[in-house]
Amino acid sequence: MILHTKKEAAEQLGCSVVTVDKLRRQGKLPCHKVGALVKFTPEDIDAFLQRAAVPAETEA
């Protein structure tokens, strides 16, 4: 199983580590605790991105 650090997750999401922490605390981005470390799976990051997707508007 591949686990990413907060920094790696932030890079994949295109945001800051602070934002990753905020999303984690809000329960929007699942994580795995390994001792005192917080890690993220690629699947959890991808699922978050899918849920956050906004459909494109069609032209009238």
PyMOL Python script that loads the backbone (N, CA, C, O; Angstrom):
from pymol import cmd

cmd.read_pdbstr("""\
ATOM      1  N   MET A   1       0.847  -1.179   0.000  1.00  0.00           N
ATOM      2  CA  MET A   1       0.000   0.000   0.000  1.00  0.00           C
ATOM      3  C   MET A   1       0.889   1.237   0.000  1.00  0.00           C
ATOM      4  O   MET A   1       1.814   1.367   0.802  1.00  0.00           O
ATOM      5  N   ILE A   2       0.583   2.128  -0.912  1.00  0.00           N
ATOM      6  CA  ILE A   2       1.331   3.381  -0.994  1.00  0.00           C
ATOM      7  C   ILE A   2       0.644   4.408  -0.104  1.00  0.00           C
ATOM      8  O   ILE A   2      -0.575   4.573  -0.163  1.00  0.00           O
ATOM      9  N   LEU A   3       1.421   5.092   0.714  1.00  0.00           N
ATOM     10  CA  LEU A   3       0.897   6.156   1.568  1.00  0.00           C
ATOM     11  C   LEU A   3       1.681   7.428   1.311  1.00  0.00           C
ATOM     12  O   LEU A   3       2.911   7.421   1.269  1.00  0.00           O
ATOM     13  N   HIS A   4       0.949   8.521   1.139  1.00  0.00           N
ATOM     14  CA  HIS A   4       1.573   9.816   0.875  1.00  0.00           C
ATOM     15  C   HIS A   4       1.587  10.676   2.130  1.00  0.00           C
ATOM     16  O   HIS A   4       0.704  10.567   2.980  1.00  0.00           O
ATOM     17  N   THR A   5       2.590  11.526   2.235  1.00  0.00           N
ATOM     18  CA  THR A   5       2.677  12.482   3.337  1.00  0.00           C
ATOM     19  C   THR A   5       1.716  13.641   3.055  1.00  0.00           C
ATOM     20  O   THR A   5       1.145  13.740   1.969  1.00  0.00           O
ATOM     21  N   LYS A   6       1.551  14.513   4.050  1.00  0.00           N
ATOM     22  CA  LYS A   6       0.730  15.711   3.861  1.00  0.00           C
ATOM     23  C   LYS A   6       1.281  16.555   2.720  1.00  0.00           C
ATOM     24  O   LYS A   6       0.520  17.080   1.907  1.00  0.00           O
ATOM     25  N   LYS A   7       2.593  16.684   2.659  1.00  0.00           N
ATOM     26  CA  LYS A   7       3.212  17.498   1.612  1.00  0.00           C
ATOM     27  C   LYS A   7       2.934  16.909   0.239  1.00  0.00           C
ATOM     28  O   LYS A   7       2.602  17.643  -0.692  1.00  0.00           O
ATOM     29  N   GLU A   8       3.065  15.590   0.101  1.00  0.00           N
ATOM     30  CA  GLU A   8       2.800  14.943  -1.179  1.00  0.00           C
ATOM     31  C   GLU A   8       1.330  15.067  -1.567  1.00  0.00           C
ATOM     32  O   GLU A   8       1.007  15.293  -2.733  1.00  0.00           O
ATOM     33  N   ALA A   9       0.442  14.920  -0.586  1.00  0.00           N
ATOM     34  CA  ALA A   9      -0.994  15.076  -0.859  1.00  0.00           C
ATOM     35  C   ALA A   9      -1.288  16.506  -1.314  1.00  0.00           C
ATOM     36  O   ALA A   9      -2.056  16.717  -2.252  1.00  0.00           O
ATOM     37  N   ALA A  10      -0.675  17.486  -0.648  1.00  0.00           N
ATOM     38  CA  ALA A  10      -0.871  18.885  -1.019  1.00  0.00           C
ATOM     39  C   ALA A  10      -0.403  19.137  -2.452  1.00  0.00           C
ATOM     40  O   ALA A  10      -1.064  19.853  -3.204  1.00  0.00           O
ATOM     41  N   GLU A  11       0.719  18.558  -2.826  1.00  0.00           N
ATOM     42  CA  GLU A  11       1.230  18.735  -4.184  1.00  0.00           C
ATOM     43  C   GLU A  11       0.255  18.147  -5.204  1.00  0.00           C
ATOM     44  O   GLU A  11       0.006  18.749  -6.248  1.00  0.00           O
ATOM     45  N   GLN A  12      -0.295  16.968  -4.900  1.00  0.00           N
ATOM     46  CA  GLN A  12      -1.245  16.337  -5.828  1.00  0.00           C
ATOM     47  C   GLN A  12      -2.541  17.134  -5.930  1.00  0.00           C
ATOM     48  O   GLN A  12      -3.148  17.204  -6.998  1.00  0.00           O
ATOM     49  N   LEU A  13      -2.960  17.728  -4.828  1.00  0.00           N
ATOM     50  CA  LEU A  13      -4.202  18.492  -4.816  1.00  0.00           C
ATOM     51  C   LEU A  13      -4.011  19.927  -5.294  1.00  0.00           C
ATOM     52  O   LEU A  13      -4.988  20.614  -5.594  1.00  0.00           O
ATOM     53  N   GLY A  14      -2.766  20.385  -5.369  1.00  0.00           N
ATOM     54  CA  GLY A  14      -2.494  21.756  -5.786  1.00  0.00           C
ATOM     55  C   GLY A  14      -2.873  22.768  -4.728  1.00  0.00           C
ATOM     56  O   GLY A  14      -3.356  23.857  -5.038  1.00  0.00           O
ATOM     57  N   CYS A  15      -2.650  22.399  -3.469  1.00  0.00           N
ATOM     58  CA  CYS A  15      -2.977  23.293  -2.361  1.00  0.00           C
ATOM     59  C   CYS A  15      -1.851  23.252  -1.334  1.00  0.00           C
ATOM     60  O   CYS A  15      -0.829  22.600  -1.550  1.00  0.00           O
ATOM     61  N   SER A  16      -2.040  23.942  -0.226  1.00  0.00           N
ATOM     62  CA  SER A  16      -1.019  23.974   0.819  1.00  0.00           C
ATOM     63  C   SER A  16      -1.238  22.840   1.816  1.00  0.00           C
ATOM     64  O   SER A  16      -2.306  22.230   1.860  1.00  0.00           O
ATOM     65  N   VAL A  17      -0.213  22.572   2.610  1.00  0.00           N
ATOM     66  CA  VAL A  17      -0.300  21.570   3.671  1.00  0.00           C
ATOM     67  C   VAL A  17      -1.353  21.996   4.693  1.00  0.00           C
ATOM     68  O   VAL A  17      -2.051  21.153   5.257  1.00  0.00           O
ATOM     69  N   VAL A  18      -1.468  23.298   4.931  1.00  0.00           N
ATOM     70  CA  VAL A  18      -2.479  23.820   5.862  1.00  0.00           C
ATOM     71  C   VAL A  18      -3.882  23.458   5.364  1.00  0.00           C
ATOM     72  O   VAL A  18      -4.743  23.072   6.154  1.00  0.00           O
ATOM     73  N   THR A  19      -4.108  23.582   4.067  1.00  0.00           N
ATOM     74  CA  THR A  19      -5.413  23.227   3.494  1.00  0.00           C
ATOM     75  C   THR A  19      -5.671  21.734   3.622  1.00  0.00           C
ATOM     76  O   THR A  19      -6.792  21.327   3.927  1.00  0.00           O
ATOM     77  N   VAL A  20      -4.660  20.919   3.397  1.00  0.00           N
ATOM     78  CA  VAL A  20      -4.800  19.463   3.570  1.00  0.00           C
ATOM     79  C   VAL A  20      -5.213  19.161   5.009  1.00  0.00           C
ATOM     80  O   VAL A  20      -6.110  18.348   5.232  1.00  0.00           O
ATOM     81  N   ASP A  21      -4.577  19.801   5.985  1.00  0.00           N
ATOM     82  CA  ASP A  21      -4.931  19.606   7.391  1.00  0.00           C
ATOM     83  C   ASP A  21      -6.378  20.017   7.653  1.00  0.00           C
ATOM     84  O   ASP A  21      -7.104  19.333   8.375  1.00  0.00           O
ATOM     85  N   LYS A  22      -6.793  21.144   7.059  1.00  0.00           N
ATOM     86  CA  LYS A  22      -8.162  21.627   7.250  1.00  0.00           C
ATOM     87  C   LYS A  22      -9.165  20.621   6.675  1.00  0.00           C
ATOM     88  O   LYS A  22     -10.164  20.299   7.318  1.00  0.00           O
ATOM     89  N   LEU A  23      -8.896  20.129   5.468  1.00  0.00           N
ATOM     90  CA  LEU A  23      -9.782  19.153   4.833  1.00  0.00           C
ATOM     91  C   LEU A  23      -9.851  17.863   5.652  1.00  0.00           C
ATOM     92  O   LEU A  23     -10.913  17.253   5.772  1.00  0.00           O
ATOM     93  N   ARG A  24      -8.729  17.462   6.203  1.00  0.00           N
ATOM     94  CA  ARG A  24      -8.676  16.257   7.036  1.00  0.00           C
ATOM     95  C   ARG A  24      -9.507  16.437   8.299  1.00  0.00           C
ATOM     96  O   ARG A  24     -10.292  15.559   8.659  1.00  0.00           O
ATOM     97  N   ARG A  25      -9.336  17.575   8.977  1.00  0.00           N
ATOM     98  CA  ARG A  25     -10.081  17.838  10.218  1.00  0.00           C
ATOM     99  C   ARG A  25     -11.584  17.944   9.968  1.00  0.00           C
ATOM    100  O   ARG A  25     -12.385  17.584  10.830  1.00  0.00           O
ATOM    101  N   GLN A  26     -11.968  18.437   8.794  1.00  0.00           N
ATOM    102  CA  GLN A  26     -13.381  18.573   8.435  1.00  0.00           C
ATOM    103  C   GLN A  26     -13.986  17.237   7.996  1.00  0.00           C
ATOM    104  O   GLN A  26     -15.195  17.139   7.785  1.00  0.00           O
ATOM    105  N   GLY A  27     -13.147  16.215   7.860  1.00  0.00           N
ATOM    106  CA  GLY A  27     -13.625  14.908   7.437  1.00  0.00           C
ATOM    107  C   GLY A  27     -13.840  14.780   5.946  1.00  0.00           C
ATOM    108  O   GLY A  27     -14.443  13.812   5.483  1.00  0.00           O
ATOM    109  N   LYS A  28     -13.353  15.748   5.191  1.00  0.00           N
ATOM    110  CA  LYS A  28     -13.529  15.733   3.738  1.00  0.00           C
ATOM    111  C   LYS A  28     -12.455  14.923   3.025  1.00  0.00           C
ATOM    112  O   LYS A  28     -12.678  14.430   1.919  1.00  0.00           O
ATOM    113  N   LEU A  29     -11.291  14.782   3.653  1.00  0.00           N
ATOM    114  CA  LEU A  29     -10.171  14.031   3.077  1.00  0.00           C
ATOM    115  C   LEU A  29      -9.755  12.948   4.067  1.00  0.00           C
ATOM    116  O   LEU A  29      -9.108  13.239   5.073  1.00  0.00           O
ATOM    117  N   PRO A  30     -10.126  11.696   3.784  1.00  0.00           N
ATOM    118  CA  PRO A  30      -9.773  10.613   4.706  1.00  0.00           C
ATOM    119  C   PRO A  30      -8.260  10.459   4.838  1.00  0.00           C
ATOM    120  O   PRO A  30      -7.509  10.754   3.909  1.00  0.00           O
ATOM    121  N   CYS A  31      -7.830   9.995   6.000  1.00  0.00           N
ATOM    122  CA  CYS A  31      -6.406   9.777   6.235  1.00  0.00           C
ATOM    123  C   CYS A  31      -6.194   8.511   7.048  1.00  0.00           C
ATOM    124  O   CYS A  31      -7.141   7.907   7.552  1.00  0.00           O
ATOM    125  N   HIS A  32      -4.939   8.127   7.162  1.00  0.00           N
ATOM    126  CA  HIS A  32      -4.535   6.965   7.954  1.00  0.00           C
ATOM    127  C   HIS A  32      -3.464   7.432   8.916  1.00  0.00           C
ATOM    128  O   HIS A  32      -2.501   8.088   8.517  1.00  0.00           O
ATOM    129  N   LYS A  33      -3.630   7.096  10.179  1.00  0.00           N
ATOM    130  CA  LYS A  33      -2.633   7.455  11.186  1.00  0.00           C
ATOM    131  C   LYS A  33      -1.645   6.296  11.309  1.00  0.00           C
ATOM    132  O   LYS A  33      -2.038   5.145  11.498  1.00  0.00           O
ATOM    133  N   VAL A  34      -0.364   6.619  11.199  1.00  0.00           N
ATOM    134  CA  VAL A  34       0.711   5.649  11.391  1.00  0.00           C
ATOM    135  C   VAL A  34       1.546   6.209  12.532  1.00  0.00           C
ATOM    136  O   VAL A  34       2.427   7.044  12.327  1.00  0.00           O
ATOM    137  N   GLY A  35       1.256   5.738  13.733  1.00  0.00           N
ATOM    138  CA  GLY A  35       1.867   6.348  14.906  1.00  0.00           C
ATOM    139  C   GLY A  35       1.361   7.776  15.002  1.00  0.00           C
ATOM    140  O   GLY A  35       0.154   8.015  15.039  1.00  0.00           O
ATOM    141  N   ALA A  36       2.284   8.720  15.041  1.00  0.00           N
ATOM    142  CA  ALA A  36       1.909  10.136  15.093  1.00  0.00           C
ATOM    143  C   ALA A  36       1.807  10.749  13.697  1.00  0.00           C
ATOM    144  O   ALA A  36       1.431  11.914  13.564  1.00  0.00           O
ATOM    145  N   LEU A  37       2.132   9.991  12.666  1.00  0.00           N
ATOM    146  CA  LEU A  37       2.129  10.510  11.306  1.00  0.00           C
ATOM    147  C   LEU A  37       0.754  10.381  10.663  1.00  0.00           C
ATOM    148  O   LEU A  37       0.023   9.425  10.924  1.00  0.00           O
ATOM    149  N   VAL A  38       0.417  11.330   9.839  1.00  0.00           N
ATOM    150  CA  VAL A  38      -0.825  11.307   9.064  1.00  0.00           C
ATOM    151  C   VAL A  38      -0.446  11.018   7.621  1.00  0.00           C
ATOM    152  O   VAL A  38       0.395  11.705   7.041  1.00  0.00           O
ATOM    153  N   LYS A  39      -1.079   9.986   7.039  1.00  0.00           N
ATOM    154  CA  LYS A  39      -0.770   9.579   5.665  1.00  0.00           C
ATOM    155  C   LYS A  39      -2.055   9.479   4.858  1.00  0.00           C
ATOM    156  O   LYS A  39      -3.144   9.333   5.415  1.00  0.00           O
ATOM    157  N   PHE A  40      -1.915   9.559   3.541  1.00  0.00           N
ATOM    158  CA  PHE A  40      -3.048   9.534   2.625  1.00  0.00           C
ATOM    159  C   PHE A  40      -2.783   8.529   1.516  1.00  0.00           C
ATOM    160  O   PHE A  40      -1.666   8.443   1.007  1.00  0.00           O
ATOM    161  N   THR A  41      -3.810   7.766   1.139  1.00  0.00           N
ATOM    162  CA  THR A  41      -3.657   6.833   0.020  1.00  0.00           C
ATOM    163  C   THR A  41      -3.977   7.562  -1.283  1.00  0.00           C
ATOM    164  O   THR A  41      -4.736   8.532  -1.279  1.00  0.00           O
ATOM    165  N   PRO A  42      -3.410   7.109  -2.385  1.00  0.00           N
ATOM    166  CA  PRO A  42      -3.752   7.713  -3.677  1.00  0.00           C
ATOM    167  C   PRO A  42      -5.253   7.606  -3.968  1.00  0.00           C
ATOM    168  O   PRO A  42      -5.834   8.508  -4.571  1.00  0.00           O
ATOM    169  N   GLU A  43      -5.877   6.507  -3.543  1.00  0.00           N
ATOM    170  CA  GLU A  43      -7.307   6.313  -3.763  1.00  0.00           C
ATOM    171  C   GLU A  43      -8.135   7.358  -3.001  1.00  0.00           C
ATOM    172  O   GLU A  43      -9.121   7.876  -3.524  1.00  0.00           O
ATOM    173  N   ASP A  44      -7.727   7.661  -1.768  1.00  0.00           N
ATOM    174  CA  ASP A  44      -8.441   8.678  -0.991  1.00  0.00           C
ATOM    175  C   ASP A  44      -8.311  10.057  -1.634  1.00  0.00           C
ATOM    176  O   ASP A  44      -9.272  10.827  -1.661  1.00  0.00           O
ATOM    177  N   ILE A  45      -7.133  10.363  -2.147  1.00  0.00           N
ATOM    178  CA  ILE A  45      -6.914  11.653  -2.815  1.00  0.00           C
ATOM    179  C   ILE A  45      -7.750  11.730  -4.089  1.00  0.00           C
ATOM    180  O   ILE A  45      -8.398  12.743  -4.351  1.00  0.00           O
ATOM    181  N   ASP A  46      -7.732  10.649  -4.887  1.00  0.00           N
ATOM    182  CA  ASP A  46      -8.518  10.618  -6.127  1.00  0.00           C
ATOM    183  C   ASP A  46     -10.014  10.733  -5.843  1.00  0.00           C
ATOM    184  O   ASP A  46     -10.727  11.445  -6.551  1.00  0.00           O
ATOM    185  N   ALA A  47     -10.493  10.036  -4.808  1.00  0.00           N
ATOM    186  CA  ALA A  47     -11.915  10.092  -4.453  1.00  0.00           C
ATOM    187  C   ALA A  47     -12.303  11.510  -4.037  1.00  0.00           C
ATOM    188  O   ALA A  47     -13.380  11.987  -4.395  1.00  0.00           O
ATOM    189  N   PHE A  48     -11.439  12.181  -3.287  1.00  0.00           N
ATOM    190  CA  PHE A  48     -11.715  13.567  -2.891  1.00  0.00           C
ATOM    191  C   PHE A  48     -11.835  14.451  -4.125  1.00  0.00           C
ATOM    192  O   PHE A  48     -12.748  15.272  -4.218  1.00  0.00           O
ATOM    193  N   LEU A  49     -10.916  14.286  -5.073  1.00  0.00           N
ATOM    194  CA  LEU A  49     -10.953  15.093  -6.291  1.00  0.00           C
ATOM    195  C   LEU A  49     -12.231  14.835  -7.087  1.00  0.00           C
ATOM    196  O   LEU A  49     -12.802  15.768  -7.652  1.00  0.00           O
ATOM    197  N   GLN A  50     -12.685  13.585  -7.140  1.00  0.00           N
ATOM    198  CA  GLN A  50     -13.923  13.259  -7.853  1.00  0.00           C
ATOM    199  C   GLN A  50     -15.124  13.925  -7.187  1.00  0.00           C
ATOM    200  O   GLN A  50     -15.995  14.465  -7.869  1.00  0.00           O
ATOM    201  N   ARG A  51     -15.170  13.885  -5.860  1.00  0.00           N
ATOM    202  CA  ARG A  51     -16.281  14.507  -5.126  1.00  0.00           C
ATOM    203  C   ARG A  51     -16.266  16.025  -5.273  1.00  0.00           C
ATOM    204  O   ARG A  51     -17.320  16.660  -5.246  1.00  0.00           O
ATOM    205  N   ALA A  52     -15.080  16.611  -5.429  1.00  0.00           N
ATOM    206  CA  ALA A  52     -14.944  18.068  -5.503  1.00  0.00           C
ATOM    207  C   ALA A  52     -15.133  18.596  -6.926  1.00  0.00           C
ATOM    208  O   ALA A  52     -15.181  19.807  -7.137  1.00  0.00           O
ATOM    209  N   ALA A  53     -15.241  17.694  -7.896  1.00  0.00           N
ATOM    210  CA  ALA A  53     -15.365  18.126  -9.292  1.00  0.00           C
ATOM    211  C   ALA A  53     -16.660  18.904  -9.498  1.00  0.00           C
ATOM    212  O   ALA A  53     -17.710  18.555  -8.959  1.00  0.00           O
ATOM    213  N   VAL A  54     -16.557  19.958 -10.285  1.00  0.00           N
ATOM    214  CA  VAL A  54     -17.709  20.783 -10.633  1.00  0.00           C
ATOM    215  C   VAL A  54     -17.989  20.566 -12.111  1.00  0.00           C
ATOM    216  O   VAL A  54     -17.095  20.736 -12.940  1.00  0.00           O
ATOM    217  N   PRO A  55     -19.224  20.190 -12.455  1.00  0.00           N
ATOM    218  CA  PRO A  55     -19.526  19.957 -13.863  1.00  0.00           C
ATOM    219  C   PRO A  55     -19.399  21.236 -14.688  1.00  0.00           C
ATOM    220  O   PRO A  55     -19.691  22.335 -14.216  1.00  0.00           O
ATOM    221  N   ALA A  56     -18.960  21.063 -15.917  1.00  0.00           N
ATOM    222  CA  ALA A  56     -18.818  22.212 -16.811  1.00  0.00           C
ATOM    223  C   ALA A  56     -20.199  22.716 -17.211  1.00  0.00           C
ATOM    224  O   ALA A  56     -21.133  21.935 -17.388  1.00  0.00           O
ATOM    225  N   GLU A  57     -20.310  24.022 -17.349  1.00  0.00           N
ATOM    226  CA  GLU A  57     -21.569  24.622 -17.782  1.00  0.00           C
ATOM    227  C   GLU A  57     -21.676  24.494 -19.294  1.00  0.00           C
ATOM    228  O   GLU A  57     -20.691  24.642 -20.017  1.00  0.00           O
ATOM    229  N   THR A  58     -22.877  24.218 -19.752  1.00  0.00           N
ATOM    230  CA  THR A  58     -23.085  24.141 -21.199  1.00  0.00           C
ATOM    231  C   THR A  58     -23.569  25.499 -21.685  1.00  0.00           C
ATOM    232  O   THR A  58     -24.250  26.233 -20.968  1.00  0.00           O
ATOM    233  N   GLU A  59     -23.204  25.811 -22.912  1.00  0.00           N
ATOM    234  CA  GLU A  59     -23.630  27.082 -23.492  1.00  0.00           C
ATOM    235  C   GLU A  59     -25.045  26.968 -24.015  1.00  0.00           C
ATOM    236  O   GLU A  59     -25.421  25.937 -24.573  1.00  0.00           O
ATOM    237  N   ALA A  60     -25.821  27.995 -23.846  1.00  0.00           N
ATOM    238  CA  ALA A  60     -27.222  27.982 -24.312  1.00  0.00           C
ATOM    239  C   ALA A  60     -27.314  28.451 -25.728  1.00  0.00           C
ATOM    240  O   ALA A  60     -28.408  28.507 -26.289  1.00  0.00           O
TER     241      ALA A  60
END
""", "prot")
cmd.dss("prot")
cmd.show_as("cartoon", "prot")
cmd.util.cbc("prot")
cmd.orient("prot")
